[in-house]
Amino acid sequence: MPIDFKKLSDPEWQAQARKEREEEAAKAQAHEKMLRRELDICLEAYETLTENERSLVRNCQSRLNSYLLLTQKQEKWLLDIARLVRAELAPKVKALVDRHAKGDTQGEHPGYPRSNWPLAKDVGVDQADYWLWVLRLVGIFGDEAAV
């Protein structure tokens, strides 16, 4: 198939091609951010993971930090592990929400406001993840230390 140089030099075609590339890049970036968030969830519960799960999480972390794509299987397994970790942490999160936000998941902890949450303005982030962030901080600094 010959190269159509007339088409390549057409400003409309160039603009359309640029737009498609930018959309594709934005989609890939959003997907990588989602994978990194899920990886962070897995790393929060690293000590509770089995050796095989730890190995997978470390491998995924290494690949993402090296700007390599995860395989479909790695992605699926990472998301499965993150889902299990979320389920495991759910009772602790529920206790935090009940204690500090009267059961309202859209509420906030008095010592760790949503405005301080690094993902507060990110698009596509589950707002319930705020409480996972709070749970992490409570584990580090304590529940009453920030109040």
QUIFENLIN-V610689 format. One record per backbone hydrogen bond with DSSP energy under -1.0 kcal/mol. CO is the residue of the C=O (numbers start at 1). NH is the residue of the N-H. If there is no record, write none. Layout:
BEGIN
co nh
CO NH
CO NH
END
This chain:
BEGIN
co nh
3 5
4 8
5 9
7 10
10 14
11 15
12 16
13 17
14 18
15 19
16 20
17 21
18 22
19 23
20 24
21 25
22 26
23 27
24 28
25 29
26 30
27 31
28 32
29 33
30 34
31 35
32 36
33 37
34 38
35 39
36 40
37 41
38 42
39 43
40 44
43 46
45 48
46 49
50 54
51 55
52 56
53 57
54 58
55 59
56 60
57 61
58 62
59 63
60 64
61 65
62 66
63 68
64 67
71 75
72 76
73 77
74 78
75 79
76 80
77 81
78 82
79 83
80 84
81 85
82 86
83 87
84 88
85 89
86 90
89 93
90 94
91 95
92 96
93 97
94 98
95 99
96 100
97 101
97 103
101 104
104 107
113 116
114 117
117 120
119 122
126 129
127 130
128 131
129 133
130 134
131 135
132 136
133 137
134 138
135 139
136 140
137 141
138 142
END
